[in-house]
Every structure is written in C-alpha cells, then in structure tokens.
Amino acid sequence: MSVSEQALEERAARLHQPGKQFTLGFFTQVPSPADQRARRTYDELIESIVAAEEIGYDSVWIGQHHFSPEDGGVPSPLVVLAAAAARTTRIQLGTAVVALPFEHPIRLAEDLAVLDEISGGRVQVGLGGARGDLQAFNTFGVDFSARHELFDRNLEILHHLLEGRECTEFTHNRIGASLPSQLSASDSVAGQQASADVEPKRLYPSATDLRGRLWQTASSEDRARKIARNGNGLMIGAFHDHVIFHQLRFIVGYLEEWLALHGNLEDARVGAQRFTFHGESADAIADELGPHVAATQRTLDDRFPQLGALSPEEYLRTVTRSGTASEIVAQLRGDPALFGFVTHFFPTTGLFPSVRTGTAGADLDIDRLRIFAEDIAPELGWKPAAPH
C-alpha cells in the first residue's frame, strides 16, 4: 500500500459510520436500439418504475443523453419522469444526470418546479458536466474547455432561483443576455406597462424544498469539496473512476468539507451507483460476456487505457459486481466506497454501459429488479418501504 493510499484510508476511517442506513434505488441509462421505436423504450421504462415502486424501491435515477439513443434514449428525462409521476405515488424520481452546461438554468428551474409540484415533491436532481455527452458539445455550441465554468454559472443561477430569491437582475447579468433596460410603449402587449420585463421576478411555482434535493457529480477532490460548500449531494459511481483513488477520495473530501462547515454529517448526502448482474456465477458470467467485454474495452483504449489493458475477467471484477446473489453481496460489502458512507444507493441490474452489449434491457428487467431488492439489498442492511 502506498503512503498516499494509506493516508486516504486513515482519513476515510475517521468519517466511516458503520451501520449507516441508506435508501435503495435503481439506475438506468435507457439505451435504445436504433431500430426500436422510442415509444416502446419509454413504455418499458415507465412500467419498470411502476413495478419498482410496488417491489419497495425508494427511487429511480434516469440518465440523460443527446443525439445517441444507443448510449441513452432519453434526452428529456423530466418529461419521462412526469409520465412516471402520474403512475406512481411514493418512489423518488431522479436524474443521473442532467448535463447542466447544455441547459438554460431558468428554463430548467421552471421544468423542475412544475415536475416537483405535480409529483408531490418527489424529484431528485442529479447534475453533471456532460462528460458522458461528448458528442453533443459542438451541436449545442458549447466549448468543452469551458464546461466547468458553464456548469458553475448555471448552478449558481439554479440555486438562486430555487431559493425563492428575485432573479431578473441576477440572471440577466450572468447569462449574458443583451436586453434593453426598458421596453418601448410600442413593444408592450395588451396594454401592459412597458417596464414589466424589468420588474423583479421569482420562480413559479415556488420550489424552495427542491433546493435541498440537488446532487452533483465530481471530477476531482476539489470539485467534491465544492459540492459540499454548495450544500448539495455528491454522486459517484462511473465505472471508469477507480473505487479508491477517485470515488473514495471524492467521498472523503466531500465529507471532510461538510464536517468543517456544519460540525456534523447529519445532512450530508452521498449517492453511489454500481453495475451489477445476477447470474449462475461470476465465472459463468465472465465466460458468457467475454466477447462483449473485449469489444467494450477496445472503445476505452484512448480515454481509459488502464481498463482497456485488463483481461475480460479482470475488467468485470474491477468495474462490476456480478454472480449469484451471495457473490454480489460479498463484492458490495467489500467495496471501500459504499456502506458506512452512502445515504442513497442506486445500482443497475445490468451492465450497460460498463459492458455495452450482452445485457441489453437487463437494467429494466422486473425479475432482476425484484431479485436485487429481495435477495441482495436486505443482506446489506436495506429495509424496503412499508406498503401503502
């Protein structure tokens, strides 16, 4: 063990809370075959959410992707979650994540506020820097090198709006809109006063409770510490982020910063995603998925050569938790960046996109969702919500 790794584990030990309770959700990126109608993809997703609520899941988390249905077929997750809200009453409806650099923060705040209102306050808002949407930057006219600056600016505006504060001057100055200070009388509509557009505005409907349900992904320990200063939840779990050197380091930095700011960790939120796949055994799954894993690894060579260089068996052991229920339980218990830290756990029941082919649709398979909730999660300390 290196000196830096030992120091990190010592820091983590001071923050670890054995027996810490967590809620259970499931994550899906919703890949959609090019030859499948989007309507069918969305119907299957909504039926899975309805079933998950009946099984006892606490939440669902949907990825957002643009222009590439094979990567993820939901460019507008809030629209899909609105449909799910109409079919459910209890399950939390989360995004994992909205690509904030591509969003207009006022419009996003309005959509979130409306969805939270019609769902009865069940929205959880995961926000990210569009790292999974590399193919969309040019189309949206966004400079990739400016993504962190854009994210921080849009997040500041979103915070401001959700806190119920007046927004006109604040948002105009930061969004960079070039607006006249006063409209002419000929521009007024239906006799409205020409000064109407410069009067103070607030978000409608008000969604101040939603301010405490924002989450962010991190790309460094410094960014994780900034999330704590923002008062938001930390989301981890990308398969290409090393469990110790990235994910545990982000958690430790976030919790240390939160503790320094608040004196306790009572309201700190850490959400974690893991790729899981139930089967006959871990070895049998590795044999079955070997060609699919190798094909995925070839796509990773440029960005993540450390993963591309592994054997398929080593790759699966590194980035997924697979096998029988008892094998998955053991692997999750041994995960250094999970229990004792996380407040929200939202695994997949399939391997996409850590393995791009071979388990298509498994993350929306209701039988697999049931197996995880009934045979795996209780062994980790989770208790399902009481039925209505």
C-alpha positions as CSV (number, residue, x, y, z in Angstrom):
1,M,0.0,0.0,0.0
2,S,1.4,3.4,-1.0
3,V,1.8,6.2,1.5
4,S,-0.9,8.3,-0.2
5,E,-3.3,5.3,-0.2
6,Q,-2.7,4.7,3.5
7,A,-3.3,8.3,4.3
8,L,-6.5,8.3,2.3
9,E,-7.7,5.2,4.2
10,E,-6.9,6.8,7.5
11,R,-8.9,9.9,6.6
12,A,-11.8,7.6,5.4
13,A,-11.8,5.7,8.7
14,R,-12.4,8.9,10.7
15,L,-15.5,9.5,8.6
16,H,-16.8,6.0,8.2
17,Q,-20.2,5.3,10.0
18,P,-20.7,1.5,10.4
19,G,-24.4,0.5,10.0
20,K,-25.3,3.8,8.3
21,Q,-28.8,3.5,6.8
22,F,-29.3,4.0,3.1
23,T,-32.2,4.2,0.6
24,L,-32.3,1.8,-2.4
25,G,-32.9,3.0,-6.0
26,F,-32.0,1.7,-9.4
27,F,-30.2,3.5,-12.2
28,T,-30.7,3.2,-15.9
29,Q,-29.1,4.9,-18.8
30,V,-32.0,3.7,-21.0
31,P,-30.1,2.6,-24.1
32,S,-32.5,2.2,-27.0
33,P,-31.7,0.1,-30.1
34,A,-31.7,2.2,-33.3
35,D,-34.5,0.0,-34.8
36,Q,-36.8,0.3,-31.8
37,R,-39.4,3.0,-31.5
38,A,-38.8,5.5,-28.7
39,R,-42.4,4.9,-27.6
40,R,-41.7,1.3,-26.7
41,T,-38.5,2.3,-24.8
42,Y,-40.4,4.8,-22.7
43,D,-43.3,2.4,-22.1
44,E,-40.8,-0.2,-20.8
45,L,-39.1,2.4,-18.6
46,I,-42.3,3.6,-17.0
47,E,-43.6,0.1,-16.4
48,S,-40.3,-0.7,-14.7
49,I,-40.6,2.3,-12.4
50,V,-44.2,1.4,-11.5
51,A,-43.0,-2.2,-10.7
52,A,-40.0,-0.9,-8.7
53,E,-42.4,1.1,-6.5
54,E,-44.5,-1.9,-5.9
55,I,-41.4,-4.0,-5.0
56,G,-40.3,-1.4,-2.5
57,Y,-37.6,0.6,-4.2
58,D,-37.2,4.1,-2.8
59,S,-36.0,5.8,-6.0
60,V,-35.3,5.6,-9.7
61,W,-32.5,7.5,-11.5
62,I,-32.5,8.1,-15.2
63,G,-29.6,9.2,-17.4
64,Q,-29.8,12.0,-20.0
65,H,-28.2,11.6,-23.4
66,H,-28.5,13.6,-26.6
67,F,-28.5,12.5,-30.2
68,S,-27.3,9.0,-29.5
69,P,-30.1,6.6,-28.5
70,E,-27.7,3.6,-28.3
71,D,-25.9,5.5,-25.5
72,G,-29.1,6.5,-23.8
73,G,-32.5,7.1,-25.3
74,V,-33.8,9.9,-23.0
75,P,-32.7,13.4,-24.0
76,S,-35.6,14.9,-21.8
77,P,-35.7,12.9,-18.6
78,L,-38.1,15.3,-16.8
79,V,-40.7,14.7,-19.5
80,V,-40.5,10.9,-18.9
81,L,-40.4,11.3,-15.1
82,A,-43.6,13.4,-15.4
83,A,-45.3,10.4,-17.1
84,A,-43.9,8.1,-14.3
85,A,-45.2,10.6,-11.7
86,A,-48.7,10.1,-13.0
87,R,-48.4,6.3,-12.5
88,T,-46.8,6.3,-9.0
89,T,-47.3,7.8,-5.6
90,R,-44.2,7.2,-3.5
91,I,-41.0,6.5,-5.4
92,Q,-38.5,9.3,-5.7
93,L,-37.8,10.4,-9.3
94,G,-34.2,11.3,-10.0
95,T,-31.9,12.4,-12.9
96,A,-28.5,10.9,-13.1
97,V,-27.6,13.2,-14.6
98,V,-28.8,16.4,-16.4
99,A,-26.0,17.8,-18.5
100,L,-26.1,21.3,-17.0
101,P,-23.7,23.1,-19.4
102,F,-26.3,22.5,-22.2
103,E,-29.3,23.8,-20.2
104,H,-30.8,27.3,-19.8
105,P,-30.9,27.5,-16.0
106,I,-34.2,29.5,-15.8
107,R,-36.0,27.0,-18.1
108,L,-34.6,24.1,-16.2
109,A,-35.7,25.5,-12.9
110,E,-39.2,26.0,-14.2
111,D,-39.4,22.5,-15.5
112,L,-38.1,21.1,-12.3
113,A,-40.5,23.2,-10.2
114,V,-43.5,22.0,-12.3
115,L,-42.5,18.4,-12.1
116,D,-41.9,18.6,-8.4
117,E,-45.3,20.1,-7.9
118,I,-47.2,17.5,-9.9
119,S,-45.2,14.6,-8.3
120,G,-45.9,15.8,-4.8
121,G,-42.3,16.7,-4.0
122,R,-40.6,13.6,-5.3
123,V,-37.9,15.0,-7.6
124,Q,-34.2,14.4,-7.0
125,V,-32.0,16.4,-9.3
126,G,-28.6,15.0,-10.3
127,L,-26.5,17.4,-12.3
128,G,-23.3,16.8,-14.2
129,G,-20.8,18.4,-16.6
130,A,-21.8,16.4,-19.7
131,R,-18.8,14.1,-19.5
132,G,-21.0,11.4,-20.9
133,D,-22.2,13.5,-23.8
134,L,-19.0,14.3,-25.6
135,Q,-20.7,14.1,-29.0
136,A,-23.1,16.9,-28.2
137,F,-20.8,19.9,-27.3
138,N,-20.4,21.2,-30.8
139,T,-24.1,20.7,-31.6
140,F,-25.1,22.8,-28.6
141,G,-22.4,25.4,-29.3
142,V,-20.6,24.8,-26.0
143,D,-16.9,24.9,-25.7
144,F,-15.7,21.7,-24.0
145,S,-12.9,23.5,-22.2
146,A,-15.4,25.9,-20.6
147,R,-17.7,23.2,-19.3
148,H,-16.8,23.7,-15.6
149,E,-17.2,27.4,-15.9
150,L,-20.6,27.0,-17.6
151,F,-21.7,24.4,-15.0
152,D,-20.8,26.6,-12.1
153,R,-22.5,29.6,-13.6
154,N,-25.7,27.7,-14.4
155,L,-25.7,26.0,-11.0
156,E,-25.3,29.4,-9.2
157,I,-28.4,30.7,-11.1
158,L,-30.3,27.5,-10.3
159,H,-29.5,27.8,-6.6
160,H,-30.7,31.4,-6.7
161,L,-34.0,30.6,-8.3
162,L,-34.8,27.6,-6.1
163,E,-34.1,29.7,-3.0
164,G,-37.0,31.9,-4.0
165,R,-34.9,35.0,-4.5
166,E,-35.6,37.7,-7.0
167,C,-33.9,36.7,-10.2
168,T,-34.2,39.3,-13.0
169,E,-31.0,41.3,-12.4
170,F,-29.1,38.3,-11.2
171,T,-29.8,36.1,-14.2
172,H,-29.5,38.8,-16.9
173,N,-26.1,39.7,-15.6
174,R,-24.8,36.1,-15.5
175,I,-26.5,34.5,-18.6
176,G,-25.1,37.4,-20.7
177,A,-28.4,38.4,-22.2
178,S,-28.3,41.7,-24.1
179,L,-31.6,43.2,-23.1
180,P,-32.8,46.8,-23.3
181,S,-33.2,48.4,-19.9
182,Q,-36.7,49.4,-20.8
183,L,-39.2,48.4,-23.5
184,S,-40.8,51.0,-25.6
185,A,-44.5,51.6,-25.4
186,S,-45.0,50.0,-28.8
187,D,-43.5,46.8,-27.5
188,S,-45.9,46.4,-24.7
189,V,-48.5,43.6,-25.1
190,A,-52.2,44.1,-24.5
191,G,-51.7,47.4,-22.8
192,Q,-49.2,46.1,-20.2
193,Q,-46.7,48.6,-18.9
194,A,-43.5,48.9,-20.8
195,S,-41.5,48.4,-17.7
196,A,-43.0,44.9,-16.9
197,D,-39.9,43.0,-18.1
198,V,-37.6,44.8,-15.7
199,E,-39.7,44.3,-12.6
200,P,-38.4,41.7,-10.1
201,K,-39.3,38.1,-10.9
202,R,-39.4,34.9,-8.8
203,L,-39.7,31.3,-9.9
204,Y,-43.2,30.0,-10.3
205,P,-44.3,27.6,-9.0
206,S,-42.1,28.1,-6.0
207,A,-39.8,25.1,-5.3
208,T,-37.7,26.0,-2.3
209,D,-37.9,22.5,-0.9
210,L,-36.2,21.3,-4.1
211,R,-33.1,23.3,-3.2
212,G,-32.2,20.5,-0.7
213,R,-32.6,17.8,-3.3
214,L,-29.8,18.8,-5.7
215,W,-26.9,16.5,-6.5
216,Q,-23.7,16.8,-8.4
217,T,-21.1,14.6,-9.9
218,A,-17.4,15.2,-9.2
219,S,-14.3,15.0,-11.4
220,S,-11.7,15.8,-8.7
221,E,-11.5,16.0,-4.9
222,D,-11.5,19.8,-5.2
223,R,-14.8,19.6,-7.1
224,A,-16.2,17.3,-4.5
225,R,-15.3,19.8,-1.7
226,K,-17.0,22.5,-3.7
227,I,-20.2,20.3,-3.8
228,A,-20.2,20.3,0.0
229,R,-19.8,24.1,0.1
230,N,-22.8,24.3,-2.3
231,G,-24.8,22.2,0.2
232,N,-25.6,19.6,-2.5
233,G,-25.3,15.8,-2.5
234,L,-22.3,14.0,-4.0
235,M,-22.9,11.4,-6.7
236,I,-20.3,8.8,-7.5
237,G,-20.1,5.5,-9.4
238,A,-18.9,6.0,-13.0
239,F,-17.3,2.7,-13.9
240,H,-14.1,4.3,-15.2
241,D,-13.5,6.1,-11.8
242,H,-11.3,4.0,-9.6
243,V,-13.1,3.0,-6.4
244,I,-10.3,4.1,-4.1
245,F,-8.2,6.7,-6.0
246,H,-11.3,8.5,-7.4
247,Q,-14.5,7.6,-5.7
248,L,-13.3,7.2,-2.1
249,R,-11.1,10.3,-2.4
250,F,-14.1,12.3,-3.6
251,I,-16.3,11.0,-0.7
252,V,-13.6,11.8,1.9
253,G,-13.0,15.3,0.5
254,Y,-16.7,16.0,0.4
255,L,-17.4,14.7,3.9
256,E,-14.4,16.5,5.4
257,E,-15.5,19.7,3.9
258,W,-19.1,19.2,5.1
259,L,-17.9,18.4,8.6
260,A,-15.8,21.5,8.7
261,L,-18.7,23.6,7.6
262,H,-21.5,22.1,9.7
263,G,-19.8,20.3,12.6
264,N,-21.6,17.1,11.8
265,L,-22.6,14.8,8.9
266,E,-26.3,14.5,9.6
267,D,-27.4,16.2,6.4
268,A,-24.5,15.2,4.1
269,R,-25.7,13.1,1.2
270,V,-23.6,10.6,-0.8
271,G,-25.3,8.7,-3.6
272,A,-23.5,5.8,-5.3
273,Q,-24.2,3.8,-8.4
274,R,-22.8,0.3,-9.1
275,F,-23.1,-2.0,-12.1
276,T,-24.5,-5.4,-11.0
277,F,-25.5,-8.5,-12.9
278,H,-27.1,-11.6,-11.3
279,G,-26.4,-15.0,-12.9
280,E,-25.3,-18.6,-12.3
281,S,-21.8,-17.5,-11.1
282,A,-19.3,-14.7,-11.6
283,D,-17.1,-17.1,-13.6
284,A,-20.1,-18.2,-15.8
285,I,-21.0,-14.6,-16.5
286,A,-17.4,-13.8,-17.4
287,D,-17.3,-16.7,-19.9
288,E,-20.6,-15.7,-21.4
289,L,-19.8,-12.0,-21.7
290,G,-16.1,-12.3,-22.6
291,P,-16.5,-11.2,-26.3
292,H,-18.8,-8.3,-25.3
293,V,-16.4,-7.1,-22.6
294,A,-13.4,-7.3,-25.0
295,A,-15.4,-5.2,-27.6
296,T,-16.2,-2.6,-24.9
297,Q,-12.6,-2.5,-23.8
298,R,-11.5,-1.7,-27.4
299,T,-13.6,1.5,-27.2
300,L,-11.8,2.5,-23.9
301,D,-8.2,2.3,-25.1
302,D,-7.9,6.0,-25.8
303,R,-9.6,7.5,-22.8
304,F,-9.1,4.8,-20.2
305,P,-6.1,2.6,-21.2
306,Q,-5.8,1.2,-17.7
307,L,-9.2,-0.5,-18.3
308,G,-8.5,-1.5,-21.9
309,A,-5.4,-3.4,-20.8
310,L,-7.2,-5.7,-18.4
311,S,-8.3,-9.2,-19.3
312,P,-12.1,-9.5,-19.6
313,E,-12.2,-11.4,-16.3
314,E,-10.2,-8.7,-14.6
315,Y,-12.2,-6.0,-16.1
316,L,-15.5,-7.4,-14.8
317,R,-14.0,-7.8,-11.3
318,T,-12.8,-4.2,-11.4
319,V,-15.9,-2.3,-12.7
320,T,-18.9,-4.6,-12.0
321,R,-20.4,-6.7,-9.2
322,S,-21.6,-10.0,-10.8
323,G,-22.5,-13.6,-9.9
324,T,-25.0,-15.2,-7.6
325,A,-26.9,-13.1,-5.0
326,S,-24.4,-14.1,-2.3
327,E,-21.4,-13.3,-4.6
328,I,-22.8,-9.9,-5.3
329,V,-23.5,-9.3,-1.6
330,A,-19.9,-10.2,-0.8
331,Q,-18.5,-7.9,-3.5
332,L,-20.6,-5.0,-2.4
333,R,-19.7,-5.5,1.3
334,G,-16.0,-5.4,0.3
335,D,-16.4,-2.2,-1.7
336,P,-14.4,0.5,0.2
337,A,-16.5,3.4,-1.1
338,L,-20.0,2.3,-0.3
339,F,-21.5,1.3,3.0
340,G,-20.9,3.5,6.0
341,F,-20.7,6.4,3.6
342,V,-23.6,6.3,1.2
343,T,-27.1,7.6,2.0
344,H,-28.5,6.7,-1.4
345,F,-27.6,3.5,-3.3
346,F,-28.8,3.1,-6.9
347,P,-27.3,0.1,-8.7
348,T,-28.1,-1.2,-12.1
349,T,-29.3,-4.7,-12.6
350,G,-27.5,-4.8,-15.9
351,L,-24.0,-3.8,-17.0
352,F,-24.6,-1.1,-19.6
353,P,-22.6,1.0,-20.3
354,S,-19.7,-0.7,-18.4
355,V,-20.3,-3.5,-20.9
356,R,-22.1,-2.1,-23.9
357,T,-23.6,-5.3,-25.4
358,G,-24.7,-8.6,-24.0
359,T,-27.0,-7.5,-21.2
360,A,-29.4,-5.3,-23.2
361,G,-32.5,-4.4,-21.3
362,A,-31.4,-6.2,-18.1
363,D,-31.5,-2.9,-16.1
364,L,-35.3,-2.7,-16.8
365,D,-36.0,-6.4,-16.2
366,I,-38.5,-6.6,-13.4
367,D,-37.5,-10.0,-12.3
368,R,-33.9,-8.7,-11.9
369,L,-35.1,-5.7,-10.0
370,R,-37.0,-8.0,-7.7
371,I,-34.0,-10.3,-7.1
372,F,-31.8,-7.3,-6.1
373,A,-34.5,-5.9,-3.7
374,E,-35.4,-9.2,-2.1
375,D,-32.2,-11.3,-2.2
376,I,-29.3,-8.8,-2.2
377,A,-30.2,-5.4,-0.7
378,P,-31.6,-6.8,2.7
379,E,-28.3,-8.6,3.2
380,L,-26.6,-5.2,3.0
381,G,-28.8,-3.6,5.6
382,W,-31.6,-2.1,3.5
383,K,-35.2,-2.3,4.6
384,P,-38.0,-1.8,2.0
385,A,-40.6,0.9,2.4
386,A,-43.7,-0.2,4.2
387,P,-46.5,-0.9,1.7
388,H,-49.4,1.5,1.5
